[in-house]
Amino acid sequence: MSAKPLPTFDRRIFWDVDFDRLDHETDAAFIIERVFSWGDIPDVRQARRYYGDERVLAILLEAENLPFDSLHLISAIFQVPVGSLRSMAQYEGKDFRELRFAAMAERNRIHGLPDPRPWLESQSKFFDVVRGS
């Protein structure tokens, strides 16, 4: 019986660690959290294939510092209420529009793209004027 092939993640999501020294089993929680925080869909698929949905969900439910946008992706993929994710507690009572802007800016930074906040803020102000807010 052959061993399960290792996942192939984009190294950019592990920018601050030595990717080659990560152990896919002992560092599973770190890898899964990082993939769901900063990875893209192929990375998420690789994590789910390798670790299995049950293990991935158990780790994500207990994670404390996942980005705001990731929580909604996790909620949609695993069909769990976003409030059941421990990381949601840090965002309660905050302005969700600002949280989304900050999350988008951080993702763009990781991926080497420009900060979207100036454009998002101009669009937001435009719609506030249209709505009469």
Backbone as JSON, one array per atom type, in Angstrom:
{
  "sequence": "MSAKPLPTFDRRIFWDVDFDRLDHETDAAFIIERVFSWGDIPDVRQARRYYGDERVLAILLEAENLPFDSLHLISAIFQVPVGSLRSMAQYEGKDFRELRFAAMAERNRIHGLPDPRPWLESQSKFFDVVRGS",
  "N": [[0.85, -1.17, 0.0], [0.62, 2.16, -0.89], [1.96, 5.25, 0.36], [0.11, 8.2, 1.24], [0.26, 10.89, -1.04], [2.22, 13.82, -0.37], [0.87, 17.08, 0.34], [0.9, 19.85, -1.96], [1.66, 22.94, -1.36], [1.45, 26.45, -2.0], [4.39, 28.18, -1.59], [4.49, 30.85, -0.82], [2.62, 31.38, 1.14], [3.82, 30.6, 3.42], [5.72, 32.45, 4.2], [7.27, 33.33, 6.34], [8.55, 31.27, 7.61], [10.76, 28.4, 7.54], [9.96, 26.58, 5.03], [10.72, 24.03, 4.15], [11.4, 22.72, 6.45], [9.11, 22.17, 7.78], [6.98, 19.79, 9.25], [4.58, 17.7, 8.05], [2.83, 16.32, 9.69], [3.36, 16.79, 12.52], [3.26, 19.56, 12.5], [0.73, 20.1, 11.67], [-1.54, 21.63, 12.57], [-0.58, 24.28, 12.45], [0.01, 24.45, 9.7], [-2.52, 23.99, 8.5], [-4.05, 26.14, 9.56], [-2.6, 28.29, 8.46], [-2.93, 27.82, 5.72], [-5.72, 28.15, 5.43], [-5.87, 30.76, 6.18], [-4.25, 32.33, 4.44], [-3.94, 31.03, 2.03], [-4.94, 29.98, -1.32], [-7.7, 28.69, -3.3], [-6.74, 26.2, -4.53], [-4.78, 25.52, -2.58], [-6.36, 25.17, -0.29], [-7.9, 22.99, -1.12], [-5.86, 21.05, -1.31], [-5.12, 20.81, 1.39], [-7.5, 19.82, 2.51], [-7.69, 17.39, 1.13], [-5.39, 16.0, 1.95], [-5.37, 16.06, 4.83], [-8.0, 15.53, 5.55], [-11.47, 16.27, 5.98], [-12.61, 16.14, 8.58], [-10.48, 16.35, 10.44], [-9.36, 18.8, 9.63], [-11.5, 20.59, 10.08], [-11.8, 20.31, 12.9], [-9.42, 21.46, 13.8], [-9.67, 24.07, 12.79], [-11.96, 25.02, 14.09], [-11.0, 25.46, 16.65], [-8.97, 27.29, 16.31], [-7.5, 30.48, 17.01], [-6.81, 32.92, 15.77], [-7.71, 33.48, 13.09], [-8.13, 35.17, 9.96], [-10.78, 37.54, 9.36], [-12.29, 37.29, 6.88], [-11.66, 34.66, 6.21], [-13.11, 33.16, 8.01], [-15.73, 33.16, 7.1], [-15.48, 31.78, 4.71], [-14.67, 29.27, 5.68], [-16.94, 28.64, 7.18], [-18.81, 28.38, 5.09], [-17.72, 26.28, 3.55], [-17.65, 24.07, 5.34], [-20.16, 24.05, 6.37], [-20.89, 25.13, 8.92], [-21.96, 27.22, 11.62], [-20.76, 30.56, 11.55], [-20.29, 31.72, 13.98], [-19.53, 29.6, 15.56], [-16.88, 29.27, 15.32], [-13.91, 29.74, 17.02], [-12.23, 31.92, 16.52], [-13.93, 33.98, 15.78], [-14.71, 35.42, 17.99], [-12.9, 37.51, 18.47], [-13.7, 39.45, 16.72], [-16.22, 40.35, 17.27], [-18.59, 42.93, 17.73], [-17.27, 44.82, 16.21], [-16.7, 47.03, 13.4], [-17.77, 45.66, 10.53], [-17.28, 46.31, 7.86], [-14.87, 47.71, 7.87], [-13.26, 45.66, 8.87], [-13.35, 43.85, 6.74], [-12.12, 45.37, 4.72], [-9.53, 45.63, 5.81], [-8.76, 42.95, 5.92], [-8.76, 42.3, 3.19], [-6.73, 43.99, 2.32], [-4.51, 42.91, 3.65], [-4.4, 40.35, 2.51], [-3.86, 41.05, -0.15], [-1.33, 42.19, 0.24], [0.17, 39.93, 0.98], [0.04, 38.49, -1.38], [1.42, 40.13, -3.06], [0.11, 42.28, -4.26], [-1.42, 45.53, -4.96], [-2.55, 47.77, -2.32], [-5.95, 47.6, -1.65], [-7.59, 49.37, -0.3], [-7.83, 52.28, -0.77], [-9.32, 52.35, -3.17], [-11.57, 50.79, -2.44], [-12.62, 52.35, -0.37], [-13.31, 54.66, -1.78], [-15.32, 53.65, -3.41], [-17.14, 52.85, -1.47], [-17.83, 55.32, -0.31], [-19.06, 56.47, -2.5], [-21.36, 54.83, -2.78], [-22.56, 55.37, -0.34], [-23.33, 58.04, -0.74], [-25.12, 57.7, -2.86], [-27.09, 56.16, -1.59], [-27.93, 58.02, 0.18], [-26.89, 58.27, 2.68]],
  "CA": [[0.0, 0.0, 0.0], [1.47, 3.35, -1.0], [1.65, 6.37, 1.27], [-0.61, 9.32, 0.65], [1.21, 11.91, -1.48], [2.22, 15.06, 0.4], [0.23, 18.21, -0.34], [1.79, 20.86, -2.55], [1.15, 24.27, -1.06], [2.23, 27.57, -2.52], [5.34, 28.57, -0.53], [4.31, 32.25, -0.42], [1.8, 31.47, 2.36], [4.7, 30.28, 4.54], [6.8, 33.4, 3.95], [8.07, 33.66, 7.53], [9.13, 30.06, 8.19], [11.48, 27.55, 6.6], [8.94, 25.64, 4.53], [11.29, 22.69, 4.02], [11.55, 22.12, 7.78], [7.79, 21.86, 8.33], [6.57, 18.39, 9.24], [3.16, 17.73, 7.72], [2.02, 15.75, 10.76], [3.51, 17.49, 13.8], [2.91, 20.97, 12.28], [-0.54, 20.11, 10.94], [-2.4, 22.75, 12.96], [0.01, 25.5, 11.88], [-0.15, 24.41, 8.24], [-3.95, 24.14, 8.16], [-4.43, 27.52, 9.86], [-1.95, 29.17, 7.49], [-3.57, 27.59, 4.42], [-7.04, 28.75, 5.43], [-5.72, 32.19, 6.37], [-3.59, 33.04, 3.35], [-3.88, 30.24, 0.81], [-6.03, 30.13, -2.28], [-8.54, 27.49, -3.38], [-5.95, 24.97, -4.67], [-4.15, 25.19, -1.29], [-7.43, 24.65, 0.58], [-8.21, 21.63, -1.6], [-4.76, 20.17, -0.94], [-5.21, 20.56, 2.84], [-8.65, 18.94, 2.75], [-7.38, 16.07, 0.59], [-4.35, 15.35, 2.74], [-5.7, 15.92, 6.25], [-9.38, 15.1, 5.73], [-12.34, 17.34, 6.48], [-12.85, 16.06, 10.02], [-9.31, 16.9, 11.14], [-9.24, 20.21, 9.28], [-12.54, 21.34, 10.8], [-11.5, 20.31, 14.33], [-8.35, 22.44, 14.02], [-10.17, 25.42, 12.49], [-12.91, 25.42, 15.13], [-10.26, 25.88, 17.83], [-7.98, 28.33, 15.97], [-7.85, 31.74, 17.66], [-6.45, 34.15, 15.06], [-7.96, 33.42, 11.66], [-8.65, 36.43, 9.41], [-12.24, 37.66, 9.3], [-12.84, 36.71, 5.65], [-11.48, 33.21, 6.22], [-14.15, 32.55, 8.82], [-16.91, 32.96, 6.28], [-15.13, 30.7, 3.79], [-14.71, 28.04, 6.47], [-18.35, 28.41, 7.48], [-19.48, 27.92, 3.88], [-17.19, 24.97, 3.14], [-17.96, 23.0, 6.29], [-21.56, 24.18, 6.8], [-20.97, 25.38, 10.36], [-22.2, 28.65, 11.88], [-19.53, 31.33, 11.7], [-20.12, 31.96, 15.42], [-18.97, 28.43, 16.23], [-15.43, 29.34, 15.17], [-13.33, 30.48, 18.15], [-11.64, 33.18, 16.05], [-14.96, 35.01, 15.6], [-14.84, 36.21, 19.22], [-12.09, 38.73, 18.41], [-14.3, 40.41, 15.79], [-17.55, 40.75, 17.71], [-18.75, 44.33, 18.09], [-16.44, 45.69, 15.38], [-17.25, 47.43, 12.1], [-17.44, 44.6, 9.58], [-16.76, 46.87, 6.61], [-13.44, 47.97, 8.11], [-12.59, 44.37, 8.99], [-13.19, 43.29, 5.38], [-11.11, 46.18, 4.02], [-8.22, 45.28, 6.36], [-8.46, 41.58, 5.49], [-8.42, 42.34, 1.76], [-5.42, 44.64, 2.2], [-3.5, 41.96, 4.09], [-4.27, 39.31, 1.47], [-3.15, 41.65, -1.28], [0.08, 42.33, 0.62], [0.76, 38.59, 0.93], [0.1, 38.07, -2.78], [2.19, 41.1, -3.83], [-0.8, 43.15, -5.0], [-1.57, 46.84, -4.3], [-3.54, 47.93, -1.26], [-7.23, 47.93, -2.27], [-8.4, 50.25, 0.54], [-8.24, 53.55, -1.37], [-10.4, 52.11, -4.13], [-12.75, 50.33, -1.71], [-13.19, 53.48, 0.36], [-13.97, 55.57, -2.73], [-16.56, 53.0, -3.81], [-18.02, 52.89, -0.32], [-18.34, 56.68, -0.2], [-19.98, 56.67, -3.63], [-22.63, 54.19, -2.47], [-23.17, 56.1, 0.77], [-23.96, 59.19, -1.34], [-26.27, 57.21, -3.63], [-28.13, 55.74, -0.63], [-28.34, 59.17, 0.96], [-26.41, 58.09, 4.07]],
  "C": [[0.9, 1.24, 0.0], [0.99, 4.44, -0.04], [0.92, 7.47, 0.51], [0.39, 10.39, 0.22], [1.08, 13.2, -0.65], [1.52, 16.17, -0.37], [1.28, 19.17, -0.91], [1.15, 22.22, -2.35], [2.03, 25.32, -1.7], [3.11, 28.1, -1.37], [5.13, 30.0, -0.04], [3.47, 32.37, 0.85], [2.59, 31.1, 3.61], [5.94, 31.16, 4.47], [7.75, 33.58, 5.13], [8.69, 32.44, 8.21], [9.9, 29.3, 7.11], [10.54, 26.43, 6.19], [9.47, 24.2, 4.5], [11.46, 21.98, 5.37], [10.2, 21.79, 8.42], [7.52, 20.36, 8.21], [5.05, 18.37, 9.06], [2.27, 17.13, 8.8], [2.15, 16.56, 12.06], [3.14, 18.97, 13.68], [1.55, 21.12, 11.59], [-1.41, 21.31, 11.3], [-1.89, 24.06, 12.37], [-0.24, 25.55, 10.38], [-1.6, 24.66, 7.84], [-4.41, 25.58, 8.42], [-3.85, 28.48, 8.83], [-2.61, 29.04, 6.11], [-4.93, 28.28, 4.37], [-6.99, 30.26, 5.69], [-5.26, 32.89, 5.11], [-3.52, 32.27, 2.03], [-5.02, 30.56, -0.14], [-6.75, 28.78, -2.39], [-7.73, 26.21, -3.62], [-5.25, 24.55, -3.36], [-5.17, 24.58, -0.33], [-7.79, 23.22, 0.17], [-7.13, 20.64, -1.2], [-4.83, 19.82, 0.56], [-6.36, 19.61, 3.14], [-8.36, 17.52, 2.27], [-6.42, 15.33, 1.52], [-4.79, 15.07, 4.18], [-7.11, 15.38, 6.5], [-10.21, 16.19, 6.39], [-12.53, 17.32, 7.99], [-11.7, 16.69, 10.81], [-9.16, 18.4, 10.88], [-10.26, 21.03, 10.07], [-12.24, 21.4, 12.29], [-10.43, 21.35, 14.65], [-8.87, 23.86, 13.82], [-11.17, 25.91, 13.53], [-12.19, 25.97, 16.35], [-9.23, 26.98, 17.57], [-8.44, 29.68, 16.53], [-7.62, 32.99, 16.83], [-6.63, 34.06, 13.55], [-8.5, 34.76, 11.17], [-10.18, 36.38, 9.25], [-12.83, 36.99, 8.06], [-12.7, 35.19, 5.62], [-12.59, 32.51, 6.99], [-15.4, 32.26, 7.99], [-16.68, 31.87, 5.23], [-15.23, 29.36, 4.5], [-16.15, 27.66, 6.78], [-19.08, 27.84, 6.27], [-19.01, 26.52, 3.48], [-17.71, 23.85, 4.04], [-19.38, 23.06, 6.84], [-21.69, 24.25, 8.32], [-21.27, 26.85, 10.56], [-20.89, 29.38, 12.11], [-19.25, 31.61, 13.18], [-19.54, 30.78, 16.16], [-17.45, 28.38, 16.12], [-14.84, 30.24, 16.25], [-12.78, 31.84, 17.72], [-12.66, 34.3, 15.91], [-15.07, 35.92, 16.82], [-14.05, 37.51, 19.14], [-12.71, 39.81, 17.53], [-15.67, 40.93, 16.24], [-17.56, 42.2, 18.16], [-17.93, 45.29, 17.26], [-17.14, 45.98, 14.06], [-16.81, 46.43, 11.04], [-16.87, 45.14, 8.27], [-15.26, 47.15, 6.76], [-12.66, 46.66, 8.23], [-12.35, 43.75, 7.61], [-12.13, 44.05, 4.61], [-9.71, 45.77, 4.5], [-7.81, 43.87, 5.92], [-8.06, 41.54, 4.02], [-7.05, 42.96, 1.56], [-4.31, 43.67, 2.59], [-3.31, 40.85, 3.07], [-3.53, 39.85, 0.26], [-1.67, 41.8, -0.98], [0.79, 40.98, 0.5], [0.98, 38.16, -0.52], [0.85, 39.07, -3.67], [1.34, 42.03, -4.67], [-0.95, 44.49, -4.27], [-2.67, 46.83, -3.24], [-4.87, 48.36, -1.88], [-8.03, 48.98, -1.5], [-8.75, 51.59, -0.09], [-9.4, 53.38, -2.36], [-11.67, 51.7, -3.42], [-13.42, 51.48, -0.98], [-13.88, 54.46, -0.58], [-15.3, 54.97, -3.2], [-17.59, 53.05, -2.69], [-18.64, 54.27, -0.16], [-19.34, 56.97, -1.31], [-21.35, 56.07, -3.3], [-23.32, 54.82, -1.27], [-23.91, 57.32, 0.25], [-25.22, 58.77, -2.1], [-27.42, 56.82, -2.7], [-28.64, 56.91, 0.19], [-27.93, 59.07, 2.42], [-25.57, 59.26, 4.49]]
}
